[in-house]
Amino acid sequence: MLNYVASYFLLWLLSTTAFLRPGRKDPLAPEVQQNARLPHLFSSEFRANLGFIVALLAAGAVWWLLNRSTWGFRFRAVGANAAASRTAGISVARATTTVMFVAGALAGLGGAVQILGSEYAMTSGVGGSFGFDAITVALLGRGTPLGTVFAALLFGALRAGGLTMQASTDTPLELVLVIQALVVLFIAAPALIKSIFRLKNLDSGQAVTSKGWNG
C-alpha cells in the first residue's frame, strides 16, 4: 500500500543536491564507483555477479530465523493463528512489526545488490516491477525460503531467456509473461479446486444427514 509513497519519496530524494548527479536536472544519482561494484561471477559479458551469492546467504539466514530461532517460532505462530498466539502470550503487534522491519531490511538488501551489481546508479524507476514479481515468486515457492529460491531461479531464467529469445528470433517478450501467469494459475488451481469440492462435500453431507434424520 505504500508503493506510491516510496516511489515519490525516492523521486524527491533524487532531486536533492545530495543525490542528484552533478550537471543533470533529471532524477539520476551519481554512478557507483568501480571499486564499490559487485564483482562478476563469470565474466563481464554476463550480468551474474556476487549478488547471487548474497541472495543465497540471505535465504539461508531467513530459513534459520524461521525454523531455528525463538523469533521465527513467534512469526510462524502469529502467521498461522494470531488469536491463539495472543492467548499463548505472544505479542502479535510486536511480532508483526518485527516482520515488517525484517522484510524491509531484505528489500533494502535486494535494492543495494541491484544497484551495486547491475544498474550502477540509482534512478526513480530502479525497482521496476520487482515487488510484484516477488509476490508471484513467493506464491510459487509456497512461502518457504528454499521454494522461493527455486522459484526465483525459474522466473529469472524465463526473464533472461525471454530477452535473448526476443533478440534472436523476434519472439515477443510478452510470451514470458503469459508463461509466468500460467505457472501461477496452475499453482493456485489445486487449492481452489479443493476448496470448491470441500464446500460441495459439506453440502452433500448435510443433505444426507437431514434425510437420514427425517427418515
Rosetta blueprint (number, residue, H / E / L):
1 M L
2 L L
3 N H
4 Y H
5 V H
6 A H
7 S H
8 Y H
9 F H
10 L H
11 L H
12 W H
13 L H
14 L H
15 S L
16 T L
17 T L
18 A L
19 F L
20 L L
21 R L
22 P L
23 G L
24 R L
25 K L
26 D L
27 P L
28 L E
29 A L
30 P L
31 E L
32 V L
33 Q L
34 Q H
35 N H
36 A H
37 R L
38 L L
39 P L
40 H E
41 L L
42 F L
43 S L
44 S L
45 E L
46 F L
47 R L
48 A L
49 N E
50 L L
51 G H
52 F H
53 I H
54 V H
55 A H
56 L H
57 L H
58 A H
59 A H
60 G H
61 A H
62 V H
63 W H
64 W H
65 L H
66 L H
67 N H
68 R H
69 S L
70 T H
71 W H
72 G H
73 F H
74 R H
75 F H
76 R H
77 A H
78 V H
79 G H
80 A H
81 N L
82 A H
83 A H
84 A H
85 S H
86 R H
87 T H
88 A L
89 G L
90 I L
91 S L
92 V H
93 A H
94 R H
95 A H
96 T H
97 T H
98 T H
99 V H
100 M H
101 F H
102 V H
103 A H
104 G H
105 A H
106 L H
107 A H
108 G H
109 L H
110 G H
111 G H
112 A H
113 V H
114 Q H
115 I H
116 L H
117 G H
118 S H
119 E H
120 Y L
121 A L
122 M L
123 T E
124 S L
125 G L
126 V L
127 G L
128 G L
129 S L
130 F H
131 G H
132 F H
133 D H
134 A H
135 I H
136 T H
137 V H
138 A H
139 L H
140 L H
141 G L
142 R L
143 G L
144 T L
145 P H
146 L H
147 G H
148 T H
149 V H
150 F H
151 A H
152 A H
153 L H
154 L H
155 F H
156 G H
157 A H
158 L H
159 R H
160 A H
161 G H
162 G H
163 L H
164 T H
165 M H
166 Q H
167 A H
168 S H
169 T H
170 D L
171 T L
172 P L
173 L L
174 E H
175 L H
176 V H
177 L H
178 V H
179 I H
180 Q H
181 A H
182 L H
183 V H
184 V H
185 L H
186 F H
187 I H
188 A H
189 A H
190 P H
191 A H
192 L H
193 I H
194 K H
195 S H
196 I H
197 F H
198 R H
199 L H
200 K H
201 N H
202 L H
203 D H
204 S H
205 G H
206 Q H
207 A H
208 V H
209 T H
210 S H
211 K H
212 G H
213 W H
214 N H
215 G L
